[in-house]
Amino acid sequence: MAIEILQLLVQSADTWLFEGNLSGLSDREWMALRFLAGANRFSRTPTALASFLGATRSAASQVAAALQNKGLLVRKPSAEDKRSIVLCITGEGEKFLERDPINVLRDQVEALEAGERSRLHDTLGRVLSGLDVAKRRHRADVCSGCMFLVESGEGQDHQFRCRLFRKSLTSKDTTLLCAYFEARS
């Protein structure tokens, strides 16, 4: 059964991965663009991108430079720390993502019933966590499931805070990817 599942995963990946530069981006550039488009403000840095890609900071900077040269990304000084830079998707980058080959797979997953999507999410998350431990990598995920997220209040007074960065979060922030995610136990 494990081999059959792997074959299904490879076949599904074939719809959006391993296409080389057919769409104008390498697979790693697509990964970076997707990550940065869905990342929170703490994770749109070269260091966080390197962590997500499982690459060195130098390799991640090369990927970011390629995206910048294509007009899909800009580097901006951080509003919180002027010594740091933030990697921001441009309007052209957002338009480019509308043609992302992965959208076909996304639409198929969205067509699943909510319970099926939840089980698939949890199962693939456990598999990825095991792979990350084996490769000594860190897995990004959304803030809402992170041990650093603190919620307080109710209704209009409902507030979110990240204990790791000691910063307030918006409700939308809790739905974005964070490279510093730590699962709740």
Short mmCIF file of the C-alpha atoms (twelve columns), coordinates in Angstrom:
data_MODEL
# 
_entry.id   MODEL 
# 
loop_
_atom_site.group_PDB 
_atom_site.id 
_atom_site.type_symbol 
_atom_site.label_atom_id 
_atom_site.label_alt_id 
_atom_site.label_comp_id 
_atom_site.label_asym_id 
_atom_site.label_seq_id 
_atom_site.Cartn_x 
_atom_site.Cartn_y 
_atom_site.Cartn_z 
_atom_site.pdbx_PDB_model_num 
ATOM 1   C CA . MET A 1   0.000   0.000  0.000   1 
ATOM 2   C CA . ALA A 2   2.846   2.447  0.799   1 
ATOM 3   C CA . ILE A 3   4.276   2.035  -2.716  1 
ATOM 4   C CA . GLU A 4   0.840   2.669  -4.242  1 
ATOM 5   C CA . ILE A 5   0.454   5.858  -2.182  1 
ATOM 6   C CA . LEU A 6   3.918   7.030  -3.282  1 
ATOM 7   C CA . GLN A 7   3.018   6.362  -6.910  1 
ATOM 8   C CA . LEU A 8   -0.132  8.446  -6.502  1 
ATOM 9   C CA . LEU A 9   1.865   11.290 -4.934  1 
ATOM 10  C CA . VAL A 10  4.400   11.196 -7.786  1 
ATOM 11  C CA . GLN A 11  1.607   11.176 -10.365 1 
ATOM 12  C CA . SER A 12  -0.093  14.139 -8.689  1 
ATOM 13  C CA . ALA A 13  3.221   16.003 -8.519  1 
ATOM 14  C CA . ASP A 14  3.728   15.378 -12.221 1 
ATOM 15  C CA . THR A 15  0.844   17.782 -12.927 1 
ATOM 16  C CA . TRP A 16  2.785   20.737 -11.483 1 
ATOM 17  C CA . LEU A 17  6.357   19.743 -10.724 1 
ATOM 18  C CA . PHE A 18  9.292   18.501 -12.785 1 
ATOM 19  C CA . GLU A 19  8.392   20.706 -15.726 1 
ATOM 20  C CA . GLY A 20  11.726  22.491 -15.773 1 
ATOM 21  C CA . ASN A 21  11.372  25.999 -17.138 1 
ATOM 22  C CA . LEU A 22  8.312   25.381 -19.341 1 
ATOM 23  C CA . SER A 23  6.328   28.073 -17.515 1 
ATOM 24  C CA . GLY A 24  9.259   30.447 -17.138 1 
ATOM 25  C CA . LEU A 25  10.264  29.406 -13.616 1 
ATOM 26  C CA . SER A 26  12.261  26.519 -12.237 1 
ATOM 27  C CA . ASP A 27  10.588  24.229 -9.703  1 
ATOM 28  C CA . ARG A 28  12.555  25.874 -6.872  1 
ATOM 29  C CA . GLU A 29  11.534  29.358 -8.066  1 
ATOM 30  C CA . TRP A 30  7.883   28.247 -8.054  1 
ATOM 31  C CA . MET A 31  8.315   26.902 -4.515  1 
ATOM 32  C CA . ALA A 32  9.811   30.198 -3.369  1 
ATOM 33  C CA . LEU A 33  7.136   32.308 -5.077  1 
ATOM 34  C CA . ARG A 34  4.333   30.189 -3.582  1 
ATOM 35  C CA . PHE A 35  5.887   30.315 -0.119  1 
ATOM 36  C CA . LEU A 36  6.450   34.066 -0.144  1 
ATOM 37  C CA . ALA A 37  2.919   34.696 -1.424  1 
ATOM 38  C CA . GLY A 38  1.471   32.834 1.558   1 
ATOM 39  C CA . ALA A 39  4.048   33.697 4.226   1 
ATOM 40  C CA . ASN A 40  3.523   35.923 7.243   1 
ATOM 41  C CA . ARG A 41  5.616   39.041 7.808   1 
ATOM 42  C CA . PHE A 42  8.179   37.163 9.916   1 
ATOM 43  C CA . SER A 43  8.792   34.597 7.160   1 
ATOM 44  C CA . ARG A 44  9.345   36.806 4.125   1 
ATOM 45  C CA . THR A 45  13.100  36.956 4.715   1 
ATOM 46  C CA . PRO A 46  16.022  35.288 2.933   1 
ATOM 47  C CA . THR A 47  16.719  33.207 6.057   1 
ATOM 48  C CA . ALA A 48  13.130  31.939 6.323   1 
ATOM 49  C CA . LEU A 49  13.037  31.252 2.580   1 
ATOM 50  C CA . ALA A 50  16.254  29.230 2.892   1 
ATOM 51  C CA . SER A 51  14.709  27.222 5.729   1 
ATOM 52  C CA . PHE A 52  11.575  26.547 3.699   1 
ATOM 53  C CA . LEU A 53  13.523  25.508 0.591   1 
ATOM 54  C CA . GLY A 54  15.915  23.359 2.630   1 
ATOM 55  C CA . ALA A 55  18.749  25.350 1.063   1 
ATOM 56  C CA . THR A 56  21.606  27.568 2.155   1 
ATOM 57  C CA . ARG A 57  20.944  31.270 2.568   1 
ATOM 58  C CA . SER A 58  23.156  31.874 -0.459  1 
ATOM 59  C CA . ALA A 59  21.108  29.481 -2.638  1 
ATOM 60  C CA . ALA A 60  17.853  31.056 -1.425  1 
ATOM 61  C CA . SER A 61  19.238  34.515 -2.237  1 
ATOM 62  C CA . GLN A 62  20.018  33.300 -5.772  1 
ATOM 63  C CA . VAL A 63  16.434  32.071 -6.166  1 
ATOM 64  C CA . ALA A 64  15.125  35.404 -4.834  1 
ATOM 65  C CA . ALA A 65  17.438  37.290 -7.217  1 
ATOM 66  C CA . ALA A 66  16.104  35.262 -10.168 1 
ATOM 67  C CA . LEU A 67  12.527  36.103 -9.156  1 
ATOM 68  C CA . GLN A 68  13.483  39.750 -8.734  1 
ATOM 69  C CA . ASN A 69  15.101  39.815 -12.192 1 
ATOM 70  C CA . LYS A 70  11.831  38.491 -13.629 1 
ATOM 71  C CA . GLY A 71  9.884   41.280 -11.899 1 
ATOM 72  C CA . LEU A 72  7.993   38.884 -9.611  1 
ATOM 73  C CA . LEU A 73  9.630   39.933 -6.346  1 
ATOM 74  C CA . VAL A 74  11.144  43.026 -4.733  1 
ATOM 75  C CA . ARG A 75  13.453  43.405 -1.753  1 
ATOM 76  C CA . LYS A 76  12.427  46.070 0.751   1 
ATOM 77  C CA . PRO A 77  13.956  47.216 4.040   1 
ATOM 78  C CA . SER A 78  12.125  45.757 7.026   1 
ATOM 79  C CA . ALA A 79  9.859   48.238 8.801   1 
ATOM 80  C CA . GLU A 80  10.724  46.561 12.117  1 
ATOM 81  C CA . ASP A 81  14.486  46.147 11.660  1 
ATOM 82  C CA . LYS A 82  16.226  48.374 9.121   1 
ATOM 83  C CA . ARG A 83  19.201  45.957 8.996   1 
ATOM 84  C CA . SER A 84  16.936  43.264 7.521   1 
ATOM 85  C CA . ILE A 85  15.187  42.957 4.200   1 
ATOM 86  C CA . VAL A 86  11.745  41.640 3.370   1 
ATOM 87  C CA . LEU A 87  10.968  39.738 0.170   1 
ATOM 88  C CA . CYS A 88  7.672   40.973 -1.296  1 
ATOM 89  C CA . ILE A 89  5.688   39.575 -4.208  1 
ATOM 90  C CA . THR A 90  4.969   42.229 -6.853  1 
ATOM 91  C CA . GLY A 91  1.636   42.716 -8.615  1 
ATOM 92  C CA . GLU A 92  3.187   40.926 -11.589 1 
ATOM 93  C CA . GLY A 93  4.145   38.068 -9.257  1 
ATOM 94  C CA . GLU A 94  0.551   37.813 -8.023  1 
ATOM 95  C CA . LYS A 95  -0.691  37.686 -11.631 1 
ATOM 96  C CA . PHE A 96  1.913   35.029 -12.401 1 
ATOM 97  C CA . LEU A 97  0.631   32.912 -9.500  1 
ATOM 98  C CA . GLU A 98  -2.832  32.895 -11.114 1 
ATOM 99  C CA . ARG A 99  -1.233  30.710 -13.835 1 
ATOM 100 C CA . ASP A 100 0.528   28.477 -11.311 1 
ATOM 101 C CA . PRO A 101 0.501   24.846 -12.520 1 
ATOM 102 C CA . ILE A 102 -0.306  23.735 -8.952  1 
ATOM 103 C CA . ASN A 103 -3.730  25.410 -9.149  1 
ATOM 104 C CA . VAL A 104 -5.167  22.334 -10.887 1 
ATOM 105 C CA . LEU A 105 -4.174  20.146 -7.934  1 
ATOM 106 C CA . ARG A 106 -5.396  22.806 -5.462  1 
ATOM 107 C CA . ASP A 107 -8.814  22.791 -7.154  1 
ATOM 108 C CA . GLN A 108 -9.031  18.992 -6.838  1 
ATOM 109 C CA . VAL A 109 -8.172  19.160 -3.132  1 
ATOM 110 C CA . GLU A 110 -10.715 21.951 -2.604  1 
ATOM 111 C CA . ALA A 111 -13.354 19.724 -4.229  1 
ATOM 112 C CA . LEU A 112 -12.919 17.136 -1.448  1 
ATOM 113 C CA . GLU A 113 -15.326 17.167 1.469   1 
ATOM 114 C CA . ALA A 114 -14.115 19.139 4.496   1 
ATOM 115 C CA . GLY A 115 -13.419 15.988 6.537   1 
ATOM 116 C CA . GLU A 116 -11.387 14.444 3.720   1 
ATOM 117 C CA . ARG A 117 -9.340  17.642 3.340   1 
ATOM 118 C CA . SER A 118 -8.699  17.755 7.074   1 
ATOM 119 C CA . ARG A 119 -7.548  14.115 7.201   1 
ATOM 120 C CA . LEU A 120 -5.350  14.610 4.129   1 
ATOM 121 C CA . HIS A 121 -3.829  17.742 5.695   1 
ATOM 122 C CA . ASP A 122 -3.105  16.025 8.999   1 
ATOM 123 C CA . THR A 123 -1.729  12.854 7.386   1 
ATOM 124 C CA . LEU A 124 0.552   14.666 4.948   1 
ATOM 125 C CA . GLY A 125 1.658   16.963 7.783   1 
ATOM 126 C CA . ARG A 126 2.758   13.955 9.857   1 
ATOM 127 C CA . VAL A 127 4.594   12.475 6.857   1 
ATOM 128 C CA . LEU A 128 6.365   15.791 6.166   1 
ATOM 129 C CA . SER A 129 7.300   16.201 9.820   1 
ATOM 130 C CA . GLY A 130 8.936   12.783 9.746   1 
ATOM 131 C CA . LEU A 131 10.817  13.683 6.570   1 
ATOM 132 C CA . ASP A 132 11.925  16.999 8.055   1 
ATOM 133 C CA . VAL A 133 13.276  15.258 11.162  1 
ATOM 134 C CA . ALA A 134 15.175  12.805 8.960   1 
ATOM 135 C CA . LYS A 135 16.660  15.665 6.897   1 
ATOM 136 C CA . ARG A 136 17.071  17.964 9.937   1 
ATOM 137 C CA . ARG A 137 14.811  20.561 8.322   1 
ATOM 138 C CA . HIS A 138 12.066  22.690 9.783   1 
ATOM 139 C CA . ARG A 139 8.539   22.577 8.352   1 
ATOM 140 C CA . ALA A 140 6.551   25.754 7.774   1 
ATOM 141 C CA . ASP A 141 2.846   25.762 8.576   1 
ATOM 142 C CA . VAL A 142 0.082   28.209 9.461   1 
ATOM 143 C CA . CYS A 143 0.150   30.107 12.748  1 
ATOM 144 C CA . SER A 144 -3.244  28.853 13.892  1 
ATOM 145 C CA . GLY A 145 -1.713  25.483 14.817  1 
ATOM 146 C CA . CYS A 146 1.492   26.856 16.357  1 
ATOM 147 C CA . MET A 147 2.490   26.535 19.999  1 
ATOM 148 C CA . PHE A 148 3.635   30.190 19.991  1 
ATOM 149 C CA . LEU A 149 0.168   31.545 19.171  1 
ATOM 150 C CA . VAL A 150 -1.636  33.063 22.133  1 
ATOM 151 C CA . GLU A 151 -5.323  33.970 21.854  1 
ATOM 152 C CA . SER A 152 -7.218  36.140 24.297  1 
ATOM 153 C CA . GLY A 153 -10.583 37.839 24.509  1 
ATOM 154 C CA . GLU A 154 -13.775 37.068 22.626  1 
ATOM 155 C CA . GLY A 155 -15.799 38.611 19.828  1 
ATOM 156 C CA . GLN A 156 -14.492 42.042 18.840  1 
ATOM 157 C CA . ASP A 157 -11.937 41.839 21.666  1 
ATOM 158 C CA . HIS A 158 -10.428 38.593 20.284  1 
ATOM 159 C CA . GLN A 159 -6.672  39.164 19.995  1 
ATOM 160 C CA . PHE A 160 -3.724  37.135 18.741  1 
ATOM 161 C CA . ARG A 161 -0.078  37.349 19.744  1 
ATOM 162 C CA . CYS A 162 3.071   35.467 18.766  1 
ATOM 163 C CA . ARG A 163 5.110   34.551 21.838  1 
ATOM 164 C CA . LEU A 164 8.212   33.829 19.754  1 
ATOM 165 C CA . PHE A 165 8.370   37.269 18.123  1 
ATOM 166 C CA . ARG A 166 6.486   39.024 20.928  1 
ATOM 167 C CA . LYS A 167 4.268   40.748 18.370  1 
ATOM 168 C CA . SER A 168 0.534   41.179 17.884  1 
ATOM 169 C CA . LEU A 169 -1.046  39.294 15.003  1 
ATOM 170 C CA . THR A 170 -4.167  39.940 12.991  1 
ATOM 171 C CA . SER A 171 -6.729  37.238 12.392  1 
ATOM 172 C CA . LYS A 172 -5.436  37.002 8.799   1 
ATOM 173 C CA . ASP A 173 -1.860  36.542 10.083  1 
ATOM 174 C CA . THR A 174 -2.936  33.330 11.793  1 
ATOM 175 C CA . THR A 175 -3.836  31.813 8.394   1 
ATOM 176 C CA . LEU A 176 -0.443  32.519 6.801   1 
ATOM 177 C CA . LEU A 177 2.653   30.322 6.615   1 
ATOM 178 C CA . CYS A 178 5.359   30.750 9.213   1 
ATOM 179 C CA . ALA A 179 8.859   29.334 8.782   1 
ATOM 180 C CA . TYR A 180 9.238   29.309 12.587  1 
ATOM 181 C CA . PHE A 181 6.149   27.136 13.187  1 
ATOM 182 C CA . GLU A 182 6.238   24.687 16.088  1 
ATOM 183 C CA . ALA A 183 3.300   22.312 16.349  1 
ATOM 184 C CA . ARG A 184 1.279   22.213 19.547  1 
ATOM 185 C CA . SER A 185 1.852   18.964 21.405  1 
# 
